């Protein structure tokens, strides 16, 4: 896992991605999905990001062809403009 010191920026209530940290879990490395369908409300991505001095796991809500990526910081979902 490569750690960078560059924080993501919060603009208009959304994060613009800073440097992502590649931190795959075991099923990512084996090419597996977290769920059988590949869809879900809180899918764990292989990425983390530094925000507000802390490192957070990036999650994705995925239903159909569109998904939304976000982090959970201080109990609040913060969504990305682009990921």
Backbone as a printed PyTorch tensor [residue, N CA C, xyz], in Angstrom:
tensor([[[  0.8490,  -1.1760,   0.0000],
         [  0.0000,   0.0000,   0.0000],
         [  0.8890,   1.2310,   0.0000]],

        [[  0.6780,   2.1130,  -0.9670],
         [  1.4450,   3.3320,  -1.0580],
         [  0.6530,   4.4590,  -0.4290]],

        [[  1.2460,   5.1340,   0.5450],
         [  0.5810,   6.2230,   1.2360],
         [  1.0960,   7.5400,   0.6810]],

        [[  0.2020,   8.4530,   0.3410],
         [  0.5960,   9.7730,  -0.1170],
         [  0.1140,  10.7960,   0.8900]],

        [[  0.6720,  11.9690,   0.8520],
         [  0.3020,  13.0170,   1.7960],
         [ -0.6890,  14.0060,   1.2010]],

        [[ -1.1020,  13.7980,  -0.0420],
         [ -2.0060,  14.7160,  -0.7160],
         [ -3.4490,  14.4060,  -0.3530]],

        [[ -4.1460,  15.3620,   0.2740],
         [ -5.5450,  15.1840,   0.6460],
         [ -6.4620,  15.4670,  -0.5400]],

        [[ -7.5990,  14.7930,  -0.5580],
         [ -8.6410,  15.1040,  -1.5350],
         [ -9.2850,  16.4250,  -1.1120]],

        [[ -9.8550,  17.1540,  -2.0440],
         [-10.4700,  18.4530,  -1.7800],
         [-11.9890,  18.3210,  -1.7660]],

        [[-12.6390,  19.0320,  -0.8480],
         [-14.0950,  19.0550,  -0.7630],
         [-14.6050,  20.3280,  -1.4300]],

        [[-15.3850,  20.1760,  -2.5180],
         [-15.9120,  21.3080,  -3.2710],
         [-17.3970,  21.0910,  -3.4900]],

        [[-18.2010,  22.0670,  -3.1380],
         [-19.6560,  21.9810,  -3.3220],
         [-20.2350,  20.7280,  -2.6740]],

        [[-19.6830,  20.3140,  -1.5410],
         [-20.2040,  19.1580,  -0.8340],
         [-19.7590,  17.8300,  -1.3850]],

        [[-18.8450,  17.8360,  -2.3540],
         [-18.3720,  16.5880,  -2.9410],
         [-16.8540,  16.5840,  -2.9920]],

        [[-16.2850,  15.3940,  -2.9650],
         [-14.8360,  15.2380,  -3.0410],
         [-14.3620,  15.2260,  -4.4780]],

        [[-13.2580,  15.9120,  -4.7200],
         [-12.5310,  15.6960,  -5.9780],
         [-11.3900,  14.7620,  -5.6190]],

        [[-11.1750,  13.7120,  -6.3700],
         [-10.1990,  12.7100,  -5.9570],
         [ -8.7890,  13.2660,  -5.8530]],

        [[ -8.1460,  13.0050,  -4.7540],
         [ -6.7210,  13.2720,  -4.6120],
         [ -5.9990,  12.0170,  -5.0710]],

        [[ -4.8590,  11.7790,  -4.5680],
         [ -4.1530,  10.5510,  -4.9210],
         [ -4.8060,   9.3730,  -4.2320]],

        [[ -5.1730,   8.3850,  -5.0150],
         [ -5.7670,   7.1740,  -4.4580],
         [ -4.6740,   6.2430,  -3.9740]],

        [[ -4.9930,   5.4580,  -2.9640],
         [ -4.0780,   4.4700,  -2.4120],
         [ -4.6370,   3.1000,  -2.7670]],

        [[ -3.8620,   2.2930,  -3.4710],
         [ -4.3040,   0.9580,  -3.8540],
         [ -4.1450,   0.0370,  -2.6510]],

        [[ -5.2600,  -0.4410,  -2.1080],
         [ -5.2550,  -1.3050,  -0.9250],
         [ -6.2550,  -2.4380,  -1.1100]],

        [[ -5.9840,  -3.3680,  -2.0320],
         [ -6.9560,  -4.4250,  -2.3280],
         [ -7.1250,  -5.4050,  -1.1690]],

        [[ -8.3420,  -5.9140,  -1.0440],
         [ -8.6310,  -6.9820,  -0.0960],
         [ -8.4450,  -8.3090,  -0.8150]],

        [[ -8.5420,  -9.3970,  -0.0780],
         [ -8.2050, -10.7020,  -0.6600],
         [ -9.0620, -11.0470,  -1.8700]],

        [[-10.3510, -10.6940,  -1.8660],
         [-11.2040, -11.0730,  -2.9900],
         [-10.9100, -10.2090,  -4.2230]],

        [[-10.4160,  -8.9840,  -4.0220],
         [-10.0090,  -8.1690,  -5.1630],
         [ -8.8240,  -8.8260,  -5.8800]],

        [[ -7.8770,  -9.3040,  -5.1060],
         [ -6.6830,  -9.9120,  -5.6850],
         [ -6.9900, -11.2250,  -6.4050]],

        [[ -8.0750, -11.8910,  -6.0210],
         [ -8.4580, -13.1360,  -6.6790],
         [ -9.4670, -12.9120,  -7.8020]],

        [[ -9.7980, -11.6370,  -8.0820],
         [-10.7250, -11.3270,  -9.1670],
         [-12.1760, -11.6150,  -8.8420]],

        [[-12.5250, -11.6800,  -7.5550],
         [-13.8940, -11.9870,  -7.1390],
         [-14.6650, -10.7150,  -6.8140]],

        [[-16.0020, -10.8300,  -6.7530],
         [-16.8730,  -9.7320,  -6.3550],
         [-17.2840,  -9.9240,  -4.9060]],

        [[-17.6600,  -8.8230,  -4.2680],
         [-18.1150,  -8.8920,  -2.8890],
         [-19.4880,  -9.5580,  -2.7880]],

        [[-20.3120,  -9.3830,  -3.8160],
         [-21.6270, -10.0250,  -3.8560],
         [-21.7200, -10.8760,  -5.1200]],

        [[-22.6410, -11.8160,  -5.1350],
         [-22.7890, -12.6970,  -6.2920],
         [-23.1840, -11.9240,  -7.5530]],

        [[-24.0250, -10.9040,  -7.3920],
         [-24.4990, -10.1310,  -8.5430],
         [-23.5430,  -9.0170,  -8.9460]],

        [[-22.6920,  -8.5900,  -8.0240],
         [-21.8180,  -7.4460,  -8.2830],
         [-22.4710,  -6.1220,  -7.9490]],

        [[-23.7240,  -6.1760,  -7.4910],
         [-24.4560,  -4.9630,  -7.1220],
         [-24.6130,  -4.8990,  -5.6080]],

        [[-24.8190,  -3.6770,  -5.0900],
         [-25.0470,  -3.5250,  -3.6600],
         [-25.0030,  -2.0740,  -3.2170]],

        [[-25.3980,  -1.8480,  -1.9720],
         [-25.4670,  -0.4950,  -1.4230],
         [-24.1460,  -0.0230,  -0.8310]],

        [[-23.2860,  -0.9370,  -0.4050],
         [-22.0060,  -0.5530,   0.1990],
         [-20.9360,  -1.5600,  -0.2100]],

        [[-20.5090,  -1.4530,  -1.4560],
         [-19.4740,  -2.3490,  -1.9630],
         [-18.1050,  -1.7590,  -1.6400]],

        [[-17.2380,  -2.5830,  -1.1190],
         [-15.8920,  -2.1610,  -0.7480],
         [-15.0150,  -2.1570,  -1.9950]],

        [[-14.4380,  -1.0000,  -2.3200],
         [-13.5310,  -0.9380,  -3.4640],
         [-12.1220,  -1.2970,  -3.0090]],

        [[-11.2250,  -1.4220,  -3.9500],
         [ -9.8340,  -1.7210,  -3.6340],
         [ -9.0510,  -0.4650,  -3.2670]],

        [[ -9.7100,   0.6950,  -3.2690],
         [ -9.0350,   1.9770,  -3.0900],
         [ -9.3100,   2.6190,  -1.7360]],

        [[ -8.3350,   3.3980,  -1.2810],
         [ -8.4870,   4.2780,  -0.1250],
         [ -8.0500,   5.6660,  -0.5690]],

        [[ -8.4360,   6.6930,   0.2070],
         [ -8.0590,   8.0610,  -0.1120],
         [ -7.8040,   8.8240,   1.1860]],

        [[ -6.8760,   9.7640,   1.1300],
         [ -6.5980,  10.6030,   2.2850],
         [ -7.5210,  11.8160,   2.2220]],

        [[ -8.2490,  12.0530,   3.3200],
         [ -9.1440,  13.2040,   3.4040],
         [ -9.1270,  13.7160,   4.8340]],

        [[ -8.9350,  14.9930,   4.9900],
         [ -8.9580,  15.6480,   6.3010],
         [ -7.9690,  14.9980,   7.2740]],

        [[ -6.7980,  14.6210,   6.7660],
         [ -5.7490,  14.0680,   7.6070],
         [ -5.8950,  12.5970,   7.9590]],

        [[ -6.9260,  11.9410,   7.4520],
         [ -7.1410,  10.5140,   7.7250],
         [ -7.2590,   9.7570,   6.4140]],

        [[ -7.0940,   8.4600,   6.4920],
         [ -7.2350,   7.6230,   5.3060],
         [ -8.5550,   6.8600,   5.4120]],

        [[ -9.3660,   6.9540,   4.3550],
         [-10.6850,   6.3330,   4.3320],
         [-10.7860,   5.3510,   3.1710]],

        [[-11.4920,   4.2670,   3.3900],
         [-11.8110,   3.3030,   2.3290],
         [-12.8680,   3.9290,   1.4280]],

        [[-12.7530,   3.7300,   0.1350],
         [-13.7460,   4.2050,  -0.8220],
         [-14.7620,   3.0830,  -1.0520]],

        [[-16.0410,   3.4030,  -0.9030],
         [-17.1370,   2.4620,  -1.1230],
         [-17.8870,   2.8600,  -2.3790]],

        [[-18.6680,   1.9470,  -2.9080],
         [-19.4560,   2.2120,  -4.1010],
         [-20.8610,   1.6400,  -3.9180]],

        [[-21.8550,   2.4180,  -4.3040],
         [-23.2300,   1.9370,  -4.3900],
         [-23.4760,   1.6680,  -5.8650]],

        [[-23.7880,   0.4230,  -6.1940],
         [-23.8700,   0.0090,  -7.5930],
         [-25.1620,  -0.7600,  -7.8340]],

        [[-26.0370,  -0.1860,  -8.6640],
         [-27.2430,  -0.8710,  -9.1270],
         [-27.3830,  -0.5740, -10.6090]],

        [[-27.4620,  -1.5660, -11.4250],
         [-27.5460,  -1.3600, -12.8680],
         [-26.1990,  -0.9100, -13.4150]],

        [[-26.2470,  -0.0670, -14.4370],
         [-25.0300,   0.3630, -15.1110],
         [-24.3440,   1.5500, -14.4580]],

        [[-24.9650,   2.1840, -13.4750],
         [-24.3890,   3.3780, -12.8490],
         [-24.0720,   3.1110, -11.3820]],

        [[-22.9800,   3.7050, -10.9270],
         [-22.5940,   3.5610,  -9.5280],
         [-22.1490,   4.8990,  -8.9670]],

        [[-22.1750,   5.0230,  -7.6610],
         [-21.7150,   6.2280,  -6.9660],
         [-20.6560,   5.8310,  -5.9570]],

        [[-19.5210,   6.5230,  -5.9910],
         [-18.4370,   6.2390,  -5.0500],
         [-18.4250,   7.2820,  -3.9490]],

        [[-18.1120,   6.8370,  -2.7320],
         [-18.1830,   7.7080,  -1.5740],
         [-17.2970,   7.1850,  -0.4510]],

        [[-17.0680,   8.0630,   0.5320],
         [-16.4040,   7.6680,   1.7690],
         [-17.3530,   7.9670,   2.9140]],

        [[-17.1120,   7.3560,   4.0490],
         [-17.8940,   7.6050,   5.2480],
         [-16.9710,   8.3100,   6.2380]],

        [[-17.1580,   9.6280,   6.3900],
         [-16.3180,  10.4440,   7.2610],
         [-17.1730,  11.0860,   8.3420]],

        [[-16.8500,  10.8080,   9.5890],
         [-17.5830,  11.3500,  10.7360],
         [-19.0740,  11.0790,  10.6380]],

        [[-19.4130,   9.8710,  10.1650],
         [-20.8030,   9.4430,  10.0950],
         [-21.5830,   9.9740,   8.8990]],

        [[-20.9220,  10.6950,   7.9870],
         [-21.6020,  11.2570,   6.8250],
         [-21.0130,  10.6850,   5.5450]],

        [[-21.8790,  10.3980,   4.5680],
         [-21.4200,   9.9740,   3.2460],
         [-20.9770,  11.2200,   2.4800]],

        [[-19.7810,  11.1460,   1.9220],
         [-19.2790,  12.2110,   1.0700],
         [-19.0130,  11.6020,  -0.2950]],

        [[-19.7240,  12.0780,  -1.3140],
         [-19.6570,  11.5140,  -2.6540],
         [-18.5780,  12.1640,  -3.4830]],

        [[-18.0920,  11.4480,  -4.5070],
         [-17.0880,  11.9460,  -5.4220],
         [-17.7310,  12.5220,  -6.6700]],

        [[-17.1450,  13.5850,  -7.2040],
         [-17.5370,  14.0860,  -8.5210],
         [-17.1260,  13.0610,  -9.5650]],

        [[-15.9160,  12.5950,  -9.4220],
         [-15.3260,  11.7290, -10.4280],
         [-14.4140,  10.7400,  -9.7060]],

        [[-14.3620,   9.5370, -10.2080],
         [-13.4670,   8.5510,  -9.5750],
         [-12.7990,   7.7200, -10.6240]]])
